[in-house]
Structures are given as structure tokens and as C-alpha cells.
């Protein structure tokens, strides 16, 4: 199992709503899922730039995560996420 941290700053709530409708199926296509998500992340230490939405994603392995982000059939889903505002995803491992 490998994890990814997704950090979204929302400028376009309509794009976020459209993305949420498709994101789960897109993740599942590569064995991924949302482990947990928060619309109110809290800093425990330091002074990080907190996003509007944070999520912990899981994938069976690194290849699955890379397959998800690079899947041409999911380019419209990734475009929706990128149109939300700011979107950063970090693979942890």
C-alpha cells in the first residue's frame, strides 16, 4: 500500500462539485481510494499554508498511483481537479 496527499485550494466550487462526482470512480480504476478527507484541515505544528480541502489517497502500489495520474482516459477528471483552483498531489513513498 502506498499513499498520496492531495491539497486543494478552491477557487471554483462548481468544478469541485463536478470533480467529486467523478473522482471516486477514477481512483477505483487504478485500485485507489480516498482514505480520509477534510474540508477543515488543522495545523498541528508550525505554520503551513493550509488548503481548503486535504485528502489522503491510497493505492495498491506506486505503479497504480502513477497509472492513475497518467491515464489518458482520466484527463478530463484531472482537468476538473486542476480547474478547482490550486491542486497539489504528493506521492508518499
PANU-766961 format. One record per residue (C-alpha): residue in one letter; residue number from 1; x, y, z. Coordinates in nm, 4 decimals. Layout:
% residues N
(r 'a'; NUM; (X; Y; Z)),
...
This chain:
% residues 93
(r 'x'; 1; (0.0000; 0.0000; 0.0000)),
(r 'x'; 2; (0.1205; 0.3482; -0.0864)),
(r 'x'; 3; (-0.0331; 0.6849; -0.0025)),
(r 'x'; 4; (-0.0659; 1.0250; -0.1652)),
(r 'x'; 5; (-0.1525; 1.3586; -0.0054)),
(r 'x'; 6; (-0.3863; 1.5829; -0.2067)),
(r 'x'; 7; (-0.4072; 1.9537; -0.1243)),
(r 'x'; 8; (-0.6739; 2.1689; -0.2919)),
(r 'x'; 9; (-0.7347; 2.5421; -0.2694)),
(r 'x'; 10; (-1.0840; 2.6062; -0.4006)),
(r 'x'; 11; (-1.1493; 2.9000; -0.6311)),
(r 'x'; 12; (-1.4216; 2.7284; -0.8365)),
(r 'x'; 13; (-1.6772; 2.5443; -0.6180)),
(r 'x'; 14; (-1.8705; 2.4243; -0.9256)),
(r 'x'; 15; (-1.5597; 2.2468; -1.0564)),
(r 'x'; 16; (-1.5109; 2.0903; -0.7115)),
(r 'x'; 17; (-1.8678; 1.9559; -0.7156)),
(r 'x'; 18; (-1.8205; 1.8130; -1.0668)),
(r 'x'; 19; (-1.4849; 1.6602; -0.9670)),
(r 'x'; 20; (-1.6308; 1.4928; -0.6588)),
(r 'x'; 21; (-1.8868; 1.3159; -0.8782)),
(r 'x'; 22; (-1.6104; 1.1529; -1.0851)),
(r 'x'; 23; (-1.3104; 1.1277; -0.8537)),
(r 'x'; 24; (-1.4023; 0.8048; -0.6748)),
(r 'x'; 25; (-1.4569; 0.6072; -0.9947)),
(r 'x'; 26; (-1.1361; 0.7491; -1.1427)),
(r 'x'; 27; (-0.9366; 0.6386; -0.8379)),
(r 'x'; 28; (-1.1001; 0.2956; -0.8319)),
(r 'x'; 29; (-0.9961; 0.2402; -1.1942)),
(r 'x'; 30; (-0.6380; 0.2058; -1.0635)),
(r 'x'; 31; (-0.7155; 0.0470; -0.7268)),
(r 'x'; 32; (-0.7105; 0.3805; -0.5444)),
(r 'x'; 33; (-0.9450; 0.5245; -0.2878)),
(r 'x'; 34; (-0.9870; 0.8202; -0.0554)),
(r 'x'; 35; (-0.8886; 0.7089; 0.2940)),
(r 'x'; 36; (-0.9931; 1.0340; 0.4566)),
(r 'x'; 37; (-1.0650; 1.3906; 0.3521)),
(r 'x'; 38; (-1.1237; 1.7155; 0.5351)),
(r 'x'; 39; (-1.2700; 2.0482; 0.4354)),
(r 'x'; 40; (-1.1258; 2.1918; 0.7574)),
(r 'x'; 41; (-0.7638; 2.0739; 0.7942)),
(r 'x'; 42; (-0.5899; 2.1824; 1.1144)),
(r 'x'; 43; (-0.2201; 2.2561; 1.1585)),
(r 'x'; 44; (-0.0744; 2.0564; 1.4470)),
(r 'x'; 45; (0.2705; 2.2145; 1.4359)),
(r 'x'; 46; (0.4330; 2.5017; 1.2538)),
(r 'x'; 47; (0.2579; 2.7441; 1.0233)),
(r 'x'; 48; (0.1811; 2.5555; 0.6993)),
(r 'x'; 49; (-0.0225; 2.7007; 0.4175)),
(r 'x'; 50; (-0.3478; 2.5149; 0.4872)),
(r 'x'; 51; (-0.5624; 2.4125; 0.1907)),
(r 'x'; 52; (-0.9399; 2.4333; 0.1690)),
(r 'x'; 53; (-0.9557; 2.0558; 0.1175)),
(r 'x'; 54; (-0.6991; 1.7912; 0.2099)),
(r 'x'; 55; (-0.7232; 1.4199; 0.1354)),
(r 'x'; 56; (-0.5203; 1.1082; 0.1940)),
(r 'x'; 57; (-0.5393; 0.8732; -0.1043)),
(r 'x'; 58; (-0.4271; 0.5113; -0.1086)),
(r 'x'; 59; (-0.3152; 0.2883; -0.3956)),
(r 'x'; 60; (-0.2045; -0.0740; -0.4012)),
(r 'x'; 61; (0.1444; 0.0299; -0.5169)),
(r 'x'; 62; (0.3460; 0.3085; -0.6793)),
(r 'x'; 63; (0.2696; 0.1857; -1.0317)),
(r 'x'; 64; (-0.1050; 0.2121; -0.9654)),
(r 'x'; 65; (-0.0698; 0.5711; -0.8450)),
(r 'x'; 66; (0.1384; 0.6633; -1.1487)),
(r 'x'; 67; (-0.1109; 0.4831; -1.3724)),
(r 'x'; 68; (-0.3945; 0.6907; -1.2252)),
(r 'x'; 69; (-0.2265; 1.0272; -1.2720)),
(r 'x'; 70; (-0.1003; 0.9413; -1.6216)),
(r 'x'; 71; (-0.4125; 0.7635; -1.7547)),
(r 'x'; 72; (-0.5195; 0.9443; -2.0751)),
(r 'x'; 73; (-0.8768; 0.8233; -2.0227)),
(r 'x'; 74; (-0.8860; 1.0272; -1.6992)),
(r 'x'; 75; (-0.7502; 1.3519; -1.8434)),
(r 'x'; 76; (-1.0935; 1.5183; -1.8179)),
(r 'x'; 77; (-1.1180; 1.4242; -1.4483)),
(r 'x'; 78; (-0.7693; 1.5593; -1.3757)),
(r 'x'; 79; (-0.8572; 1.8772; -1.5685)),
(r 'x'; 80; (-1.1634; 1.9249; -1.3462)),
(r 'x'; 81; (-0.9428; 1.8954; -1.0363)),
(r 'x'; 82; (-0.6914; 2.1424; -1.1741)),
(r 'x'; 83; (-0.9720; 2.3886; -1.2541)),
(r 'x'; 84; (-1.0833; 2.3915; -0.8903)),
(r 'x'; 85; (-0.8074; 2.6407; -0.8140)),
(r 'x'; 86; (-0.4787; 2.5100; -0.6845)),
(r 'x'; 87; (-0.4181; 2.1355; -0.6804)),
(r 'x'; 88; (-0.1086; 1.9599; -0.5454)),
(r 'x'; 89; (-0.0727; 1.5847; -0.5024)),
(r 'x'; 90; (0.2327; 1.4326; -0.3369)),
(r 'x'; 91; (0.3115; 1.0614; -0.3545)),
(r 'x'; 92; (0.4436; 0.9421; -0.0182)),
(r 'x'; 93; (0.6845; 0.6638; -0.0945)),
